[in-house]
Amino acid sequence: MDEKINYEEIIKNYPWLIEGDQNCIISPDADGMLCGLFMSNFLNWKIVGYYDNGKNLILKKGLKAEDCVFLDTEIWRPNIKSIGHHISLLRKDGSEEVLKGYKNCLNPNNLRGRTKEDCFSGKYPMGTIHLLISIIGSIKKITFSDESFFVVLQADGTINRFLDKYSENIRDWLVYLRAEDDNHVLNKMLNEETSLLKINKEYVEYIKKFIKEKKDKIPISEKGNIVLSSFNSTKDSFSEKCIETIKEYLSFLSENTGWSLDFNVWQVSDFFLYEFTKKTVKPGVGTYKKAIEENFLSLAITATTEMNYTTENPNTLP
């Protein structure tokens, strides 16, 4: 019998996922921005900050991290609520102490015991948005526009997984998420009639308009350095050009999903910019132990030969 997710248990263990009127901090990329748009539309969440791949945190003045939910990243603090999909454990055996730090973190790989040493090739192959849609859709009616197919499935390159070497793995995860059930929120979308020519056209247009122009993300940092052109002189607000880019991309997502955009709930000014230290090492017992000793804030094993983790310096988590 195929293993399948228990949405009632997920909601019982992480009740904050379905609570309305919350503050969230998103990753500043396509997946994170889709998550923010989705949660603001269906649960009236406010996007009060951005966590930039472990290097920087932008957060509305006067707020603390524990006042928010991190979307599309895993935070290793038991008092911080987060949801992400990266491989964050080295192995299943002996991970009990590490999992205590992830007490309030929902990660599909941790649910299924997918670690660096245990079935790394079977890691979750989709975006955080698809997990959120599945969870919220289990208790709430979720609607999409007719043009949503490509836009929702492009997050984290998910649409490519149906055709490339990960197709068997994505099939496994779709079964786990119960996406084949007639009443699952993604079922209709995944059974929608479309053509490869239409997908190709949309993909090419998307690359030209957003990816090549780097407009599918908020450029907070690049190669470890702050992108100064994205901020005003005091770094407590995005620059006018950056705000225009954010609006343009969110409008595109809104128009193609049918999810309403209220830009007033997106924090683009009156914030603090916190700087952290990100380290890239080869994953192993020694390096993972060192990351724990340094009390890492977030960690992702992105390949069998690469592990990234963040420590709180020079700034600390507010």
N, C-alpha and C positions, 0 to 999 in steps of 0.2 A: 504493500500500500504506500502511495506517495505521501511524503511528509508535507503537511500543510499548516499555514499560519493560523493562529487562533486570535482573531481580532478582538474578541471580548476580553481575553487575558491581557493583550497588549494595552487596551484602554484601561483596564483595572490597574496594571502596574505603572502606567504612564498617563494618569488622568489629565494632566496639564495639556496633553496633545489636542484634546477636544474642547478645552475651555475657551470661551470668547474673551475679547478685549484684553489681550496680552501684548507685552512688548517682545519683540524678537530682534536678534542679531543674525544677519545672513552672510553667506559667502558672497563676494561681489562679482559673481560670474553668472552665466545663463541659468544654471540649476538653482542657485541661491535666489536670483531675482524672480524666477518662476515661483519658487516657494513663497517668497514674500508677497507676490501678487495674489497667489492662491489663498494664503491664510488671511490676508487683509480682506479679500472679497467674501470668503465664506465664513470667517470667524471674527472679522473686525479687528485683526491684529494690527499693531503699529510697528513699522520697521524703524527702529531707533539706533541701529548700528550695523557695522560691517566688520567681519573678521577676515583679514586678508591673508589666507593661506598660512597662518601662523606667524606672520611677520609684524602685523600691526592690527590694532583694534581701534575702530572709530565708534564712539558711544556718546549719546546725548548727554549734555551736561546735567549733573544732578542724579544720574542713575548709576546703579551698581550692576555688575554682571549677574548677580543672583536675582535681580529684578526682571530678568529677561530669559528667553529661550533661544539657544543657538540653533540655527537651522543650517544643515549641510556641513556640519563639523562636529567632532567628538571632543568634549571638554572633560578632562580627567580631574574632576572635582565633584565629590558626592553631593554638594549643595547646589550645583549648577545643572540646569536642565538643558539637554542637547539631543539632537538627532543627526546622525550621519551614516555613511556607508563604506568607510575605508576599513581596510584590515588594520586593526589596532592591537591585536594580541600576537605574541610570538608563538605560543602553543597552548593547547587546551590544558595539559597537565601543569599544575602549579600556578594557574592563573587566578585563583580565588582572591588573593590579596589585591591583585591589579583590578579585578572586576569591582571591588568595593569602591574604587575611585570613579568607576563608571556606573554607579548606582542609579543615577538619574539620566543616563545616556542610553537612548535606544539605537542599537546598531544591528542590522539584519545579519551581519556576519557573526556577531557574538551570539545571536539567537540560535544559529545553526552550527556553531562550533567551527567556523571557517577562520583559520589563523594562518600565519606565515608557514608553519610547519605542517598544518593539517588542512589539506585541500585548498591551497592558495589559488589554484586554477579554477576553483569553483566559487570564487568570491562574487559578491553581489555585483551584477553587471549593468545596473541601471542608475538613475539619478535619485536623489532624495525626494524630488517632486513626485515620482511615481509611487514611492512608499507612502508619502503623505496622502496622496489622492486615494490610495487603496484603504488607508486607515480611516480617514475622515469619511470616505464614501461608504464605509460599512455602517455608518449611523446617520448619514445626512445625504440628501439628494444632491449630486454634483452634476452640473451641466457644462457642456462644451459647445462652441460654435462649430459649424460645418468645416471651418478652415483650421481646426485645432490639431489635426492629425500630425503634421510634420513638426509644428512648433513645440508641442508637448513632448514628442518622442526624440527631438534632436538634443535635449538636455543630456550632457555627459556622453554624447555620441551613441546614445541608446539605439537609435534607428539603425546604426551600422551593425549592431550586434545580431540582428536577425539574419544577416547574410554572411558574416565573417566567421572566423574560427571559433567564436564564442557562442555560436547559435545553439549548441547543445546545452550550454550552461544557462543561457537566457531562457530556454525552454524549461529547464529545471526550476528556475526561479519563478517563472510565470505560473507553473503548477503550484509551487509553494504559496504564492500570493493569492491563489484561487482565481486568477484572472480568466480562467476558462468557464467559471460559473456564470450562468446566464445573468445573474443579478449583480455581478461585479462591475464596478464603475468603469474599468478599462476594457471590459469585454466588447462593448459596442464599437469603441474606437479601433480595437485591434482586429475586428471583423469587418471594418469599413472597406468597401470596394475602392481601390485606388489603382493607379498605374505606375510602373517604374519610371515612365517618361515624366509624369507629373511630379513624382518625388525628386527626380533628378533636376528638374527645372527649379523647384522650390529650393533645393539644396544649393544649387549654383547661385541663385539670386541672393540667398541668405549669406553665403560666403562673401560675395562681392560687396553687399551692403553693410554687413556687420563684422564678420570675422577678419577680413583683410584690412578693414579700417579700425579694427580693435574697438568696436562699438558694442560688442556683446558682453561687456564687463565694465566695471568701474576701475579705472587704472590708478590704484592707490600706491602700489610699489612695483618696481621692475628691477630684477637682478639684485634684490635686497635693498634697493634705495628708494626713498620716497619720490613719487612723480610730482615734482613741485608744481607743474602746470595744472594739476588737478585741484589745487587748493588756492585759497587766498593767501595773503602775506602772513597772516597769523595762524594759519592751518587750523582754524576752527570752523571753516566752511569750505565747501567745494567751490571751485571757480565757476563763473557763469557758463563757460564753454563746456565744462564737465557736467553741469546740471542739465544743459541742453541735450547732451549725449545720453544721459540717464533717462530723461523724459522721452527721447526719441525711441530708445530701445523698449522701455516699459509700455509705451503706446503701441508699438508693434506687437508685443506679447499680448496686450489687452485686446487689441482689435482681432487677433487671430485665435484667441481662446474664448472670447466672449466674457471674460472676467473683468469687471469694472475696475478702473484705475482711479484712485483718489490720491493724487500726488501729495496732498497735505499730510498724509500719514507716513511719508518717506522722509527720514532725517537727512537733510542736505546742508544744514548749517547749525550753529550753536552746539557744536560737539567738541570733544577732546580727542586727540590723536595719541594713542599709547603705542610705544615701540617695544617690541620683544626681540628675542634672539632665536633664530631658527637654525638648527643644525642638521646636516645631512651625513649619514653614516651607513655602513653596511650592517644590516640586521643580524643580530646574533645574541647569544646569552650575555656576553660581556657588555655590548653596547646598549642592550635593552635594560640591563641592570643599572648601567650608568645613568640612563634617562630617568629611571625611577628614583635613583639617589638624588638627581637634580630636580626632582619634583616637577616633571614635565607638565605643561599645561594642556597640550594636545600632541597627538602622535599619529602618524600614518605610515604604514609599510606599503609603498607604492609599487614595489617590484621585489623579486626575491633577492635582489642585490642592493636595494635602497630603502632606507628608513629616514623619515623626516620627523623631527620633534622640536617643540618650542619651549623655551624657558622664560620665566618672568624677569627679564632684565634687558635694558636698564629700567623699564617701568614694571610695576606690579599690576595685577588684575584689580580693577576698582571694585 
